[in-house]
Amino acid sequence: MKLIFFCSLPLISSLAFPAYAESSQSQQSANNKGVLIQTTGDVSHVTINNQITTTIEESDDYQPLKAKVDKARRNAEKLPGDPDFIKELQEAEKNLNNWIDATRKLLAEIDKIPLNSERGKKARAYFEKGEYQAARDVLDEKEMVREKQALLKKKEQDEKQLEETTAKLNDLAADYLLKARLTALDYQLGERRIPQTRQYFEQALELGRTHERLYEYALFLQNNKQYTDTEKLYREALTIRRELAKANPAVYLPYVAATLNNLGFQVAADSSRQSEAEKLYREALTIRRELTKDNPAVYRPDVAMTLNNLGLLVADDSGRRDEAEKFYREALAIRRELAKANPAVYLLGVATTTNNLGVLVADDSGRRDEAEALYQEALKTYRELAKANPAVYRSGVAATLNNLGLLVAADNSRLSEAEILYREALEIDRELAKANPAVYLPRVATFLNNLGVLVSADSSRQSEAEKLYQEALTIHRELAKANPAVYLPRVATFLNNLGFQVAADSSRQSEAEKLYQEALTIRRELAKTNPAVHLPDVAETLNNLGLLVAADSSRHSEAEKLYREALTIRRGLVKTNPEVYRPKVAVTLNDLGVLVAADSSRHSEAEKLFQEALTIRLELAKANPALYRPYVSTTLNNLGLLAAADSSRHSEAEKLFQEALTIRREMAKTNPGVFLSYMAMTLNDLGALVAADSSRQSEAETLYREALAIRRELAKANPAMYRPDVAMTLGGLGYAHIQWQQPKKALPYLQESLELYTLLNQHAPQVYGERLKLVTRWLQDAKDAQ
């Protein structure tokens, strides 16, 4: 008797970048992608003179800011958990800490500002005494405007006194720069702080576009996330500094290097300009290495800074991971040594580079323990720093929590631990985003996405996962309107993940396809300008779209083209980075094998694809069983289905199913929310195989009933995802009773299966039409046999 059975398939929940898929005739799976947070690169500032000991806590600016913190803290203590008071406290702490940092910096640099006017000298004296408002008042705006107009007019009229007039203009420009710096410290201005500060910088530039003024203005804009004019100002400063360095390299080359580093940081935000950013960083690094030979104490920190930034940039290219690691390790070695002598200054740099190296190492599945140790070290450092200065360092805590969550989530026995990490990161950044949405909203979206990936692995929480994805996508669509170069890649990621989520509901296949197609369009466009970064993402969405399309038997040819394009890309990527992309090759081999196996004339071809996938996965599982044994079970189950189609290979098929079932029972014990559905799939398929032997009816019925009980329970929590599986097992069990000449027992199973498939067929006839016809025929056969 011909063996007829349904094969079912788990959805995949791939966290971070490794993923597994298992596809078959009934459902589709997807590479659902988490997003890592790399700690931001470093921007060059002017070196601070640590000998200044002015007590800023006694200044007139400090007192109202501190009073706001104290008041907010009292309110928060009276009503713990009140979101408004928490936001008030965090914003007050952030403003105070930013003010302290900027004030210390200005105190360190004020002697370098050429304040030659009496007004400027008085302002400096007031500032150094802590009388900051008096310093601002001395720099009277109306008086300075009148003086500027008079001097510019005099410059036009009296060329003889040009030198004297120019000197006075420079003095006035210095006053404006000090006014700008002091205004940047005035957090009492609220939203007016940045525009007023810009106004004073513009006034200084009107008196002469010197490299110092241009650079200082660009740095202020960059530090305050005002990117519109930043690049233009840096480039103008760089042109001037290059010219000055030709005549006096000893003085001006450090300035050239600082501008190149900051400009590289600015350009690197646009994924289509990575090559340009790298040239800027490399030139900065070359200069700084040369400067270090004569003065290591001053310039080694700068070398570490640019090495870290180069590591961040190069790590985006999957073929250059080894190169990126060398950059990070050299930067980390320098920063660890510097931190021994001066932890207060350099520990942050150690945490930054440790986190970034963890991100890189985590991509290699054989080095996850090493990555976790790096993340834990970074997290410990950030938590220590945040105790003294939460407003500044909680951001680093959140970023590292997210990355550690991604790593931990790859081990299916640690998903609850990963969720705790994600939720703490999300809580921190939601609060930070209230005070600074421009900086933290993108990260909130990232953490929402990653939590969505995690939650979607639990079949009872699909609605929750979709809400998380939708919120993340909404945030990034808005961000991409203003800055597509930076945020469109993330939009594509979230579209891909939402497509995966929606595709789990068989009635929403067309909706899922639109999401995937939009993601694929964006990713193909990005890959044209930067294939090294975006081709892996193109392959991911091609594979996911192939899974979706393959569910429609009339579109198998289209699905095969999608899979083969994905496989070609991934095989190419393996040549440069096998550790990262061999698991992904196995994903596509497995899914293409499922598609090819649907054609009975191509079973030999399908088996070769499955065997290649299994070979890869078994090898990966030796090094990391927690991560890859689930993938091994996937391909074992699919090979079992293939062998079961050949009546001479039933014994071989049973061994394959039993091996898959052993793995899945074990996984379901530690993580039932994720793996019970997989276990039910193998029980169902093994039941179908055993049912073909009439002497093993009781054994087959036990397998089917266990699968059915699990699937009924899953369908209570998520009917959209698991009703098809219930219908499948009911149909299989009903058909088994027909095989066993028990048509009366077959009737209730087939009748319920028919009712479910009739409902499913209304929403997705291309998926369930053939199933409905088959069960209808079986039901009629059972009725006729009575």
Disulfide bonds with the S-S distance in Angstrom:
none
